[in-house]
Amino acid sequence: MDHFLYRDGALFAEDVPVADIAAEVGTPFYCYSTATLTRHFRLFDEALEGLDHLVCYAMKAASNQAILKTLAALGAGMDVVSGGEYARARAAGVPGERIVFSGVGKTREEMRAALEGGIRQFNVESEPEMLMLNEVALGLGRVAPITIRVNPDVDAKTHAKIATGKSENKFGVPIARAREVYAQAAALPGLQVVGIDVHIGSQLTDLAPFRAAYEKVADLTEALRADGHDIRRLDLGGGLGIPYTRSNESPPLPMDYGALIRQTLGHLGCEIEIEPGRLVVGNAGILVASVIYVKSGEGRDFLILDAAMNDLIRPAMYDAHHDIVTVAEPAPGAEQAPYDIVGQVCETGDTFARGRMMPPIAQGDLVAFRGAGAYGAVMASEYNTRPLVPEVLVAGDRFAVIRARPSFDEIINRDTIPEWL
C-alpha cells in the first residue's frame, strides 16, 4: 500500500496534488510520502513484536537526511555500507549505538571514524578485514563489536546482480569455514564477537530462501556456542521484495517474514536485527516526469521524457519494471496504445519501457513512475551534464524540497582547470 492515489481526476501524494508540486519544483523530481514510510517501517517493527529486536533501515536504498530523520524518529537503526553513509546517519541524529556497518571493502579510515563516533557493530566480511579492524581498534585503545557475515550458499532466486548469498558471490565467509574464522576472531584482543550476520540478496519474493538460510544460521549458532562464543545477536539482513506491478505479483508480507524468523530462530534467545530498505522506501516514492515529445517511428511510437537513465537507472541496469501512470487520471474505458517510453540520454539503453500500453497522452503531460523510492535518487548521476533531480517530501497537505536541483553553473564550477590550461 502507498499514499499516491487518484482523487478528483488527479494523482495526489497524500493530500498534495502531484501537479502542484511539478508546477513549483519543475520536472523531473522524486516525491516521497511520509505516511507510507511510517506505515512500512511499523509493519516490520510490529512483525517482530515480543522479540528483542532492532529494525535497521538499509540506507543504500535512499539516504536523504529527511528520510533518515523520519525513520529515526520512529525508532529505526541504520545499516550503512560506507563512511559517507555513516556520516549521513550521524548528521541525521542517529546515535552510534543504532548504526550497523556492513560492506565488503571497509577502509581503515572508515573503521576509525565509526569507532570514534560510536558504532553498534561491524558486520565483518573477510579475514583480512577482521585483522585490519583489530589493528585499528587497538590503535585507538578500543574494542570493536563484530558479527561475522557468513555466506550460506543459498540461491535467493532473484536477479543475478543483487544475489549475495551464493558461494560464487563476493560477500561473507563460507559457512563451512565459519567456526574456524570465529576462533581466529576470538583470539584478537581488539575485537568482541557479539553475533552472526547473514544477507542473501535483494527483491526476494519467496520466503523459502530465507528459511534455508536461517535454518543454517540456527545450526551455526548452536555450534559456535558449543565452541564457547557468546552469540547473542543475529543480524538477518534484508531483501524482502516489493510489488513493482499492480498485477498479481505479491511478495510475502512483513508479518509472514516475522513469523518465519520466530519459527527458525526464536528459540535461540538472541536479539534480532533486520535491515529492510527497499520495502520501507520503494513504494513510498515516485519519479515524476514530463513528456517532451510524442514521436512516431517505424512501426512504433515513442514517449520522450525529461527524465532519463541517469535519474532512474534500474530499467537500464536490471531490466527492471516500473508501472508508469499519467498524473491526470485517464477517463474510464480510455483506449490505450503501445509506446516505447524513453529518456533524453544518447544511448539506446535509456529506455524505461517497450510497448507499454498507455492512455491518450500528449506533449507536456505529466507521468509518474511508481515504486521509484528505492535505488532511484540514490543511484542517480549527472551523466550528460544532466542535473541531479530534486527530492521532495510530503507530509499530509505539506511538501518540502529536501534536495534542490543544482544549476549548470554549480555543476560546472566543481571542475578545477589546471594552471597550464
C-alpha positions as CSV (number, residue, x, y, z in Angstrom):
1,M,0.0,0.0,0.0
2,D,1.1,3.6,-0.7
3,H,-0.3,7.1,-0.4
4,F,-0.2,8.0,-4.1
5,L,-3.8,7.8,-5.2
6,Y,-6.1,9.4,-7.7
7,R,-8.6,11.9,-6.3
8,D,-10.9,14.2,-8.3
9,G,-9.2,13.2,-11.5
10,A,-5.7,13.9,-10.4
11,L,-2.8,12.0,-8.8
12,F,-2.2,13.0,-5.2
13,A,0.8,12.4,-2.9
14,E,-1.1,12.1,0.4
15,D,-3.1,15.4,0.4
16,V,-1.0,17.3,-2.2
17,P,-1.8,17.2,-5.9
18,V,1.4,16.0,-7.7
19,A,0.8,18.6,-10.5
20,D,1.0,21.3,-7.9
21,I,4.5,20.1,-6.9
22,A,5.5,19.9,-10.5
23,A,4.4,23.5,-11.1
24,E,6.5,24.7,-8.2
25,V,9.6,22.5,-8.4
26,G,9.7,21.6,-12.1
27,T,10.2,18.2,-13.6
28,P,11.7,15.6,-13.2
29,F,11.6,15.2,-9.4
30,Y,11.3,12.4,-6.8
31,C,8.5,12.6,-4.3
32,Y,8.3,10.6,-1.1
33,S,5.3,10.1,1.2
34,T,5.9,10.3,5.0
35,A,2.8,8.3,5.7
36,T,4.0,5.4,3.5
37,L,7.5,5.5,5.1
38,T,5.9,5.4,8.5
39,R,3.5,2.6,7.7
40,H,6.1,0.4,6.1
41,F,8.6,0.8,8.9
42,R,6.0,0.0,11.5
43,L,5.0,-3.2,9.7
44,F,8.5,-4.6,10.2
45,D,8.6,-3.4,13.8
46,E,5.3,-4.9,14.6
47,A,6.3,-8.2,12.9
48,L,9.0,-8.7,15.5
49,E,6.9,-7.5,18.5
50,G,7.8,-9.6,21.5
51,L,11.3,-10.4,20.3
52,D,14.3,-8.4,21.4
53,H,15.0,-6.6,18.1
54,L,16.1,-3.6,16.2
55,V,15.0,-2.7,12.7
56,C,17.9,-1.0,10.9
57,Y,16.9,0.8,7.7
58,A,19.3,-0.1,4.9
59,M,20.4,3.4,3.9
60,K,21.7,2.4,0.4
61,A,18.0,2.3,-0.7
62,A,17.5,6.1,-0.2
63,S,19.7,8.2,2.0
64,N,18.3,11.7,2.1
65,Q,18.6,13.0,5.6
66,A,14.9,13.9,5.8
67,I,14.1,10.3,5.1
68,L,16.6,9.2,7.8
69,K,15.3,11.6,10.4
70,T,11.7,10.4,9.6
71,L,12.6,6.8,10.3
72,A,15.0,7.5,13.2
73,A,12.1,9.3,15.0
74,L,10.2,6.0,14.7
75,G,13.0,4.2,16.4
76,A,14.9,2.9,13.4
77,G,18.5,2.0,13.5
78,M,20.6,2.4,10.3
79,D,22.5,-0.1,8.2
80,V,25.4,1.7,6.5
81,V,27.9,0.4,3.9
82,S,30.3,3.3,3.6
83,G,31.9,6.1,5.6
84,G,29.7,8.6,3.8
85,E,26.6,6.8,4.8
86,Y,27.9,6.6,8.4
87,A,28.4,10.4,8.3
88,R,24.9,10.9,6.9
89,A,23.3,8.8,9.6
90,R,25.2,10.7,12.3
91,A,24.3,14.1,10.7
92,A,20.7,13.0,10.8
93,G,20.9,12.5,14.5
94,V,21.1,8.7,14.6
95,P,23.2,7.6,17.7
96,G,26.2,5.4,17.0
97,E,24.7,2.5,19.1
98,R,21.9,2.2,16.5
99,I,24.2,2.1,13.5
100,V,25.4,-1.2,11.9
101,F,28.4,-1.0,9.5
102,S,28.2,-3.5,6.6
103,G,30.0,-3.8,3.3
104,V,32.9,-5.9,1.9
105,G,35.5,-3.1,1.5
106,K,35.7,-1.1,4.7
107,T,38.8,1.1,4.8
108,R,41.0,1.9,7.8
109,E,39.6,5.5,7.7
110,E,36.0,4.3,7.8
111,M,36.7,1.9,10.6
112,R,38.4,4.7,12.6
113,A,35.6,7.1,12.0
114,A,33.0,4.6,13.2
115,L,34.9,3.6,16.3
116,E,35.5,7.2,17.3
117,G,31.9,8.3,16.5
118,G,30.2,5.2,18.0
119,I,29.0,2.0,16.4
120,R,26.6,-0.8,17.3
121,Q,28.7,-3.4,15.4
122,F,30.8,-4.1,12.3
123,N,29.5,-6.9,10.1
124,V,32.9,-8.3,9.1
125,E,33.0,-9.9,5.7
126,S,36.6,-11.4,5.5
127,E,39.6,-12.4,7.4
128,P,41.8,-9.6,6.1
129,E,39.1,-7.1,7.2
130,M,39.0,-8.7,10.6
131,L,42.7,-8.3,11.0
132,M,42.6,-4.7,9.9
133,L,39.8,-3.8,12.2
134,N,41.7,-5.4,15.1
135,E,44.7,-3.2,14.3
136,V,42.6,0.0,14.0
137,A,40.7,-0.8,17.3
138,L,43.9,-1.4,19.2
139,G,45.5,1.7,17.9
140,L,42.6,3.7,19.3
141,G,42.5,1.8,22.6
142,R,39.0,0.4,21.7
143,V,37.4,-2.9,21.3
144,A,35.3,-3.3,18.1
145,P,32.0,-5.2,18.5
146,I,31.6,-7.5,15.5
147,T,29.4,-10.1,13.8
148,I,30.9,-12.2,11.0
149,R,28.9,-12.4,7.8
150,V,28.5,-16.0,6.7
151,N,27.7,-16.9,3.2
152,P,25.2,-19.8,3.4
153,D,25.3,-20.8,-0.3
154,V,21.6,-20.3,-0.7
155,D,20.1,-19.3,-4.0
156,A,17.9,-16.3,-3.4
157,K,16.2,-16.7,-6.8
158,T,16.5,-13.0,-7.6
159,H,18.3,-11.0,-10.2
160,A,21.9,-12.1,-10.6
161,K,23.2,-8.6,-9.9
162,I,21.5,-8.4,-6.5
163,A,22.0,-12.0,-5.3
164,T,24.5,-12.1,-2.4
165,G,24.2,-15.5,-0.7
166,K,25.6,-17.9,-3.2
167,S,29.1,-19.4,-2.9
168,E,30.3,-17.5,-6.0
169,N,29.3,-14.1,-4.6
170,K,31.9,-11.8,-3.1
171,F,30.1,-11.5,0.2
172,G,30.9,-13.1,3.6
173,V,32.8,-16.1,4.8
174,P,31.8,-19.5,3.6
175,I,29.6,-21.0,6.2
176,A,31.7,-24.2,6.2
177,R,34.6,-22.2,7.5
178,A,32.7,-20.1,10.0
179,R,33.9,-21.9,13.1
180,E,37.5,-21.6,12.1
181,V,37.1,-17.9,11.4
182,Y,35.2,-17.2,14.6
183,A,38.1,-18.9,16.5
184,Q,40.5,-16.5,14.9
185,A,38.3,-13.6,15.8
186,A,38.1,-14.7,19.4
187,A,41.9,-14.6,19.7
188,L,42.2,-11.0,18.5
189,P,42.2,-8.6,21.5
190,G,40.7,-5.6,19.6
191,L,37.5,-7.5,18.7
192,Q,34.5,-8.6,20.6
193,V,32.3,-11.2,18.9
194,V,28.6,-10.5,19.5
195,G,26.8,-12.4,16.9
196,I,26.3,-13.7,13.3
197,D,25.4,-11.8,10.2
198,V,23.7,-13.1,7.0
199,H,22.2,-11.4,4.0
200,I,21.3,-13.4,0.8
201,G,20.1,-10.8,-1.6
202,S,17.5,-8.2,-2.6
203,Q,14.0,-8.2,-4.0
204,L,13.2,-11.7,-2.7
205,T,9.6,-12.7,-3.5
206,D,9.6,-16.1,-1.7
207,L,10.2,-16.9,1.9
208,A,11.8,-20.3,1.1
209,P,15.4,-18.9,0.6
210,F,15.1,-17.1,3.9
211,R,14.1,-20.3,5.6
212,A,17.0,-22.2,4.2
213,A,19.5,-19.5,5.2
214,Y,18.1,-19.0,8.7
215,E,18.0,-22.7,9.5
216,K,21.7,-22.8,8.7
217,V,22.3,-19.8,10.9
218,A,20.4,-21.6,13.8
219,D,22.6,-24.6,13.5
220,L,25.7,-22.4,13.3
221,T,24.6,-20.5,16.5
222,E,24.4,-23.8,18.4
223,A,27.8,-24.9,17.1
224,L,29.5,-21.6,17.9
225,R,28.0,-21.5,21.4
226,A,29.3,-25.0,21.9
227,D,32.8,-23.6,20.9
228,G,32.5,-21.1,23.7
229,H,31.4,-18.0,21.7
230,D,28.8,-15.6,23.2
231,I,26.4,-15.5,20.3
232,R,23.7,-13.1,21.5
233,R,22.8,-11.2,18.3
234,L,21.6,-12.3,14.9
235,D,21.8,-9.8,12.0
236,L,19.5,-11.3,9.3
237,G,20.0,-8.7,6.7
238,G,17.1,-7.5,4.5
239,G,16.0,-8.3,1.0
240,L,12.2,-8.7,1.2
241,G,10.8,-7.6,-2.2
242,I,8.0,-5.2,-3.2
243,P,5.3,-5.5,-5.9
244,Y,6.6,-3.4,-8.8
245,T,3.5,-4.0,-10.8
246,R,-0.2,-3.7,-10.0
247,S,-0.9,-7.2,-11.3
248,N,-0.8,-10.5,-9.3
249,E,2.7,-10.0,-8.0
250,S,2.5,-10.4,-4.3
251,P,5.8,-10.8,-2.3
252,P,5.5,-12.1,1.3
253,L,4.3,-9.6,3.9
254,P,6.5,-8.4,6.8
255,M,4.2,-10.2,9.2
256,D,4.9,-13.5,7.4
257,Y,8.6,-12.8,7.4
258,G,8.5,-12.1,11.1
259,A,6.6,-15.4,11.7
260,L,9.4,-17.2,9.8
261,I,12.0,-15.6,12.0
262,R,10.2,-16.8,15.1
263,Q,9.9,-20.3,13.7
264,T,13.5,-20.7,12.7
265,L,15.4,-18.6,15.2
266,G,13.0,-17.6,18.1
267,H,14.2,-20.5,20.3
268,L,17.8,-19.2,20.5
269,G,17.1,-16.2,22.8
270,C,19.1,-13.9,20.5
271,E,18.5,-10.2,19.8
272,I,17.3,-10.0,16.2
273,E,18.4,-7.3,13.8
274,I,16.8,-6.9,10.3
275,E,17.9,-4.4,7.6
276,P,15.0,-3.7,5.3
277,G,15.5,-1.0,2.7
278,R,13.5,-1.5,-0.5
279,L,10.3,-2.5,1.2
280,V,10.4,0.6,3.5
281,V,11.0,3.2,0.9
282,G,10.4,1.6,-2.5
283,N,6.6,2.2,-2.8
284,A,7.0,5.4,-0.7
285,G,8.5,7.2,-3.7
286,I,7.6,8.2,-7.2
287,L,9.5,9.8,-10.0
288,V,7.5,12.5,-11.8
289,A,8.5,13.5,-15.4
290,S,7.1,15.5,-18.3
291,V,6.5,14.3,-21.9
292,I,8.8,16.4,-24.1
293,Y,7.7,14.8,-27.4
294,V,5.3,12.1,-28.7
295,K,7.3,10.7,-31.6
296,S,6.1,8.4,-34.4
297,G,8.7,5.9,-35.5
298,E,9.0,3.0,-37.9
299,G,6.3,0.6,-36.5
300,R,6.4,2.1,-33.0
301,D,5.6,5.3,-31.2
302,F,7.8,6.9,-28.5
303,L,7.2,9.0,-25.4
304,I,10.3,11.0,-24.9
305,L,10.5,12.2,-21.3
306,D,12.6,14.8,-19.5
307,A,13.7,12.0,-17.1
308,A,16.4,9.7,-18.2
309,M,18.5,6.7,-17.2
310,N,20.8,8.9,-15.2
311,D,17.8,9.8,-13.0
312,L,16.4,6.2,-12.7
313,I,18.9,3.6,-13.8
314,R,17.0,0.5,-12.6
315,P,15.4,-0.3,-16.0
316,A,18.7,0.0,-17.9
317,M,20.8,-1.8,-15.3
318,Y,18.4,-4.5,-14.1
319,D,15.8,-4.6,-16.9
320,A,13.5,-3.5,-14.0
321,H,9.8,-2.8,-14.4
322,H,8.1,0.3,-13.0
323,D,4.4,1.0,-13.5
324,I,4.1,4.3,-15.3
325,V,0.9,6.3,-14.9
326,T,-0.4,9.6,-16.1
327,V,-0.7,12.3,-13.4
328,A,-4.1,13.2,-14.8
329,E,-6.4,10.3,-14.2
330,P,-7.5,8.6,-17.5
331,A,-11.2,8.6,-18.4
332,P,-13.0,5.3,-17.6
333,G,-12.5,3.0,-20.5
334,A,-10.0,5.2,-22.3
335,E,-8.4,3.5,-25.2
336,Q,-4.8,2.6,-24.8
337,A,-1.9,2.4,-27.2
338,P,1.6,1.0,-27.0
339,Y,4.6,3.3,-26.6
340,D,8.3,2.9,-26.0
341,I,9.0,5.2,-23.1
342,V,12.5,6.7,-23.3
343,G,14.7,9.5,-21.9
344,Q,17.0,12.1,-23.4
345,V,20.3,10.4,-22.9
346,C,22.1,9.5,-26.1
347,E,22.1,5.7,-25.6
348,T,19.5,3.1,-26.7
349,G,19.8,1.7,-23.2
350,D,18.0,4.9,-22.0
351,T,14.7,3.1,-22.3
352,F,12.2,2.8,-19.4
353,A,9.7,0.5,-21.2
354,R,9.0,-1.0,-24.5
355,G,5.5,-1.4,-26.0
356,R,3.9,-0.1,-22.7
357,M,0.2,0.4,-23.0
358,M,-0.7,4.0,-22.1
359,P,-3.9,6.1,-22.2
360,P,-4.1,9.1,-24.5
361,I,-1.1,11.3,-23.8
362,A,0.3,14.5,-25.2
363,Q,3.3,16.7,-25.2
364,G,3.6,18.4,-21.8
365,D,1.6,15.8,-19.9
366,L,3.0,14.5,-16.6
367,V,3.7,10.9,-15.8
368,A,4.8,9.2,-12.6
369,F,7.0,6.1,-12.1
370,R,5.6,4.1,-9.2
371,G,7.8,2.2,-6.9
372,A,10.8,4.5,-7.5
373,G,11.7,5.3,-3.9
374,A,14.4,2.7,-3.6
375,Y,17.6,2.8,-5.7
376,G,16.3,5.8,-7.6
377,A,17.6,9.1,-6.5
378,V,20.4,7.5,-4.6
379,M,21.8,5.8,-7.7
380,A,21.3,8.9,-10.0
381,S,24.2,10.6,-11.7
382,E,24.9,13.7,-13.7
383,Y,25.7,11.9,-16.9
384,N,25.4,14.1,-20.0
385,T,25.7,17.0,-17.5
386,R,22.1,16.5,-16.5
387,P,21.5,18.0,-13.0
388,L,20.5,15.6,-10.2
389,V,16.7,15.9,-9.9
390,P,15.1,17.4,-6.8
391,E,13.8,15.3,-4.0
392,V,10.5,16.3,-2.3
393,L,9.0,15.0,0.9
394,V,5.2,15.2,1.5
395,A,3.6,15.1,4.9
396,G,-0.2,15.4,4.8
397,D,-1.0,18.6,3.0
398,R,2.5,19.9,3.1
399,F,5.6,19.4,1.0
400,A,9.2,20.5,1.1
401,V,12.2,20.2,-1.3
402,I,14.7,18.1,0.6
403,R,17.3,18.2,-2.1
404,A,17.4,21.1,-4.6
405,R,18.2,20.8,-8.3
406,P,21.7,22.2,-8.9
407,S,22.3,24.8,-11.6
408,F,24.6,24.3,-14.5
409,D,27.0,26.8,-13.0
410,E,27.1,24.8,-9.8
411,I,27.9,21.6,-11.7
412,I,30.5,23.2,-14.0
413,N,32.2,25.1,-11.2
414,R,33.1,21.9,-9.4
415,D,35.7,21.4,-12.1
416,T,39.2,22.7,-11.5
417,I,41.2,23.9,-14.5
418,P,45.0,23.2,-14.3
419,E,47.1,26.3,-14.4
420,W,48.7,25.2,-17.7
421,L,45.3,25.5,-19.4
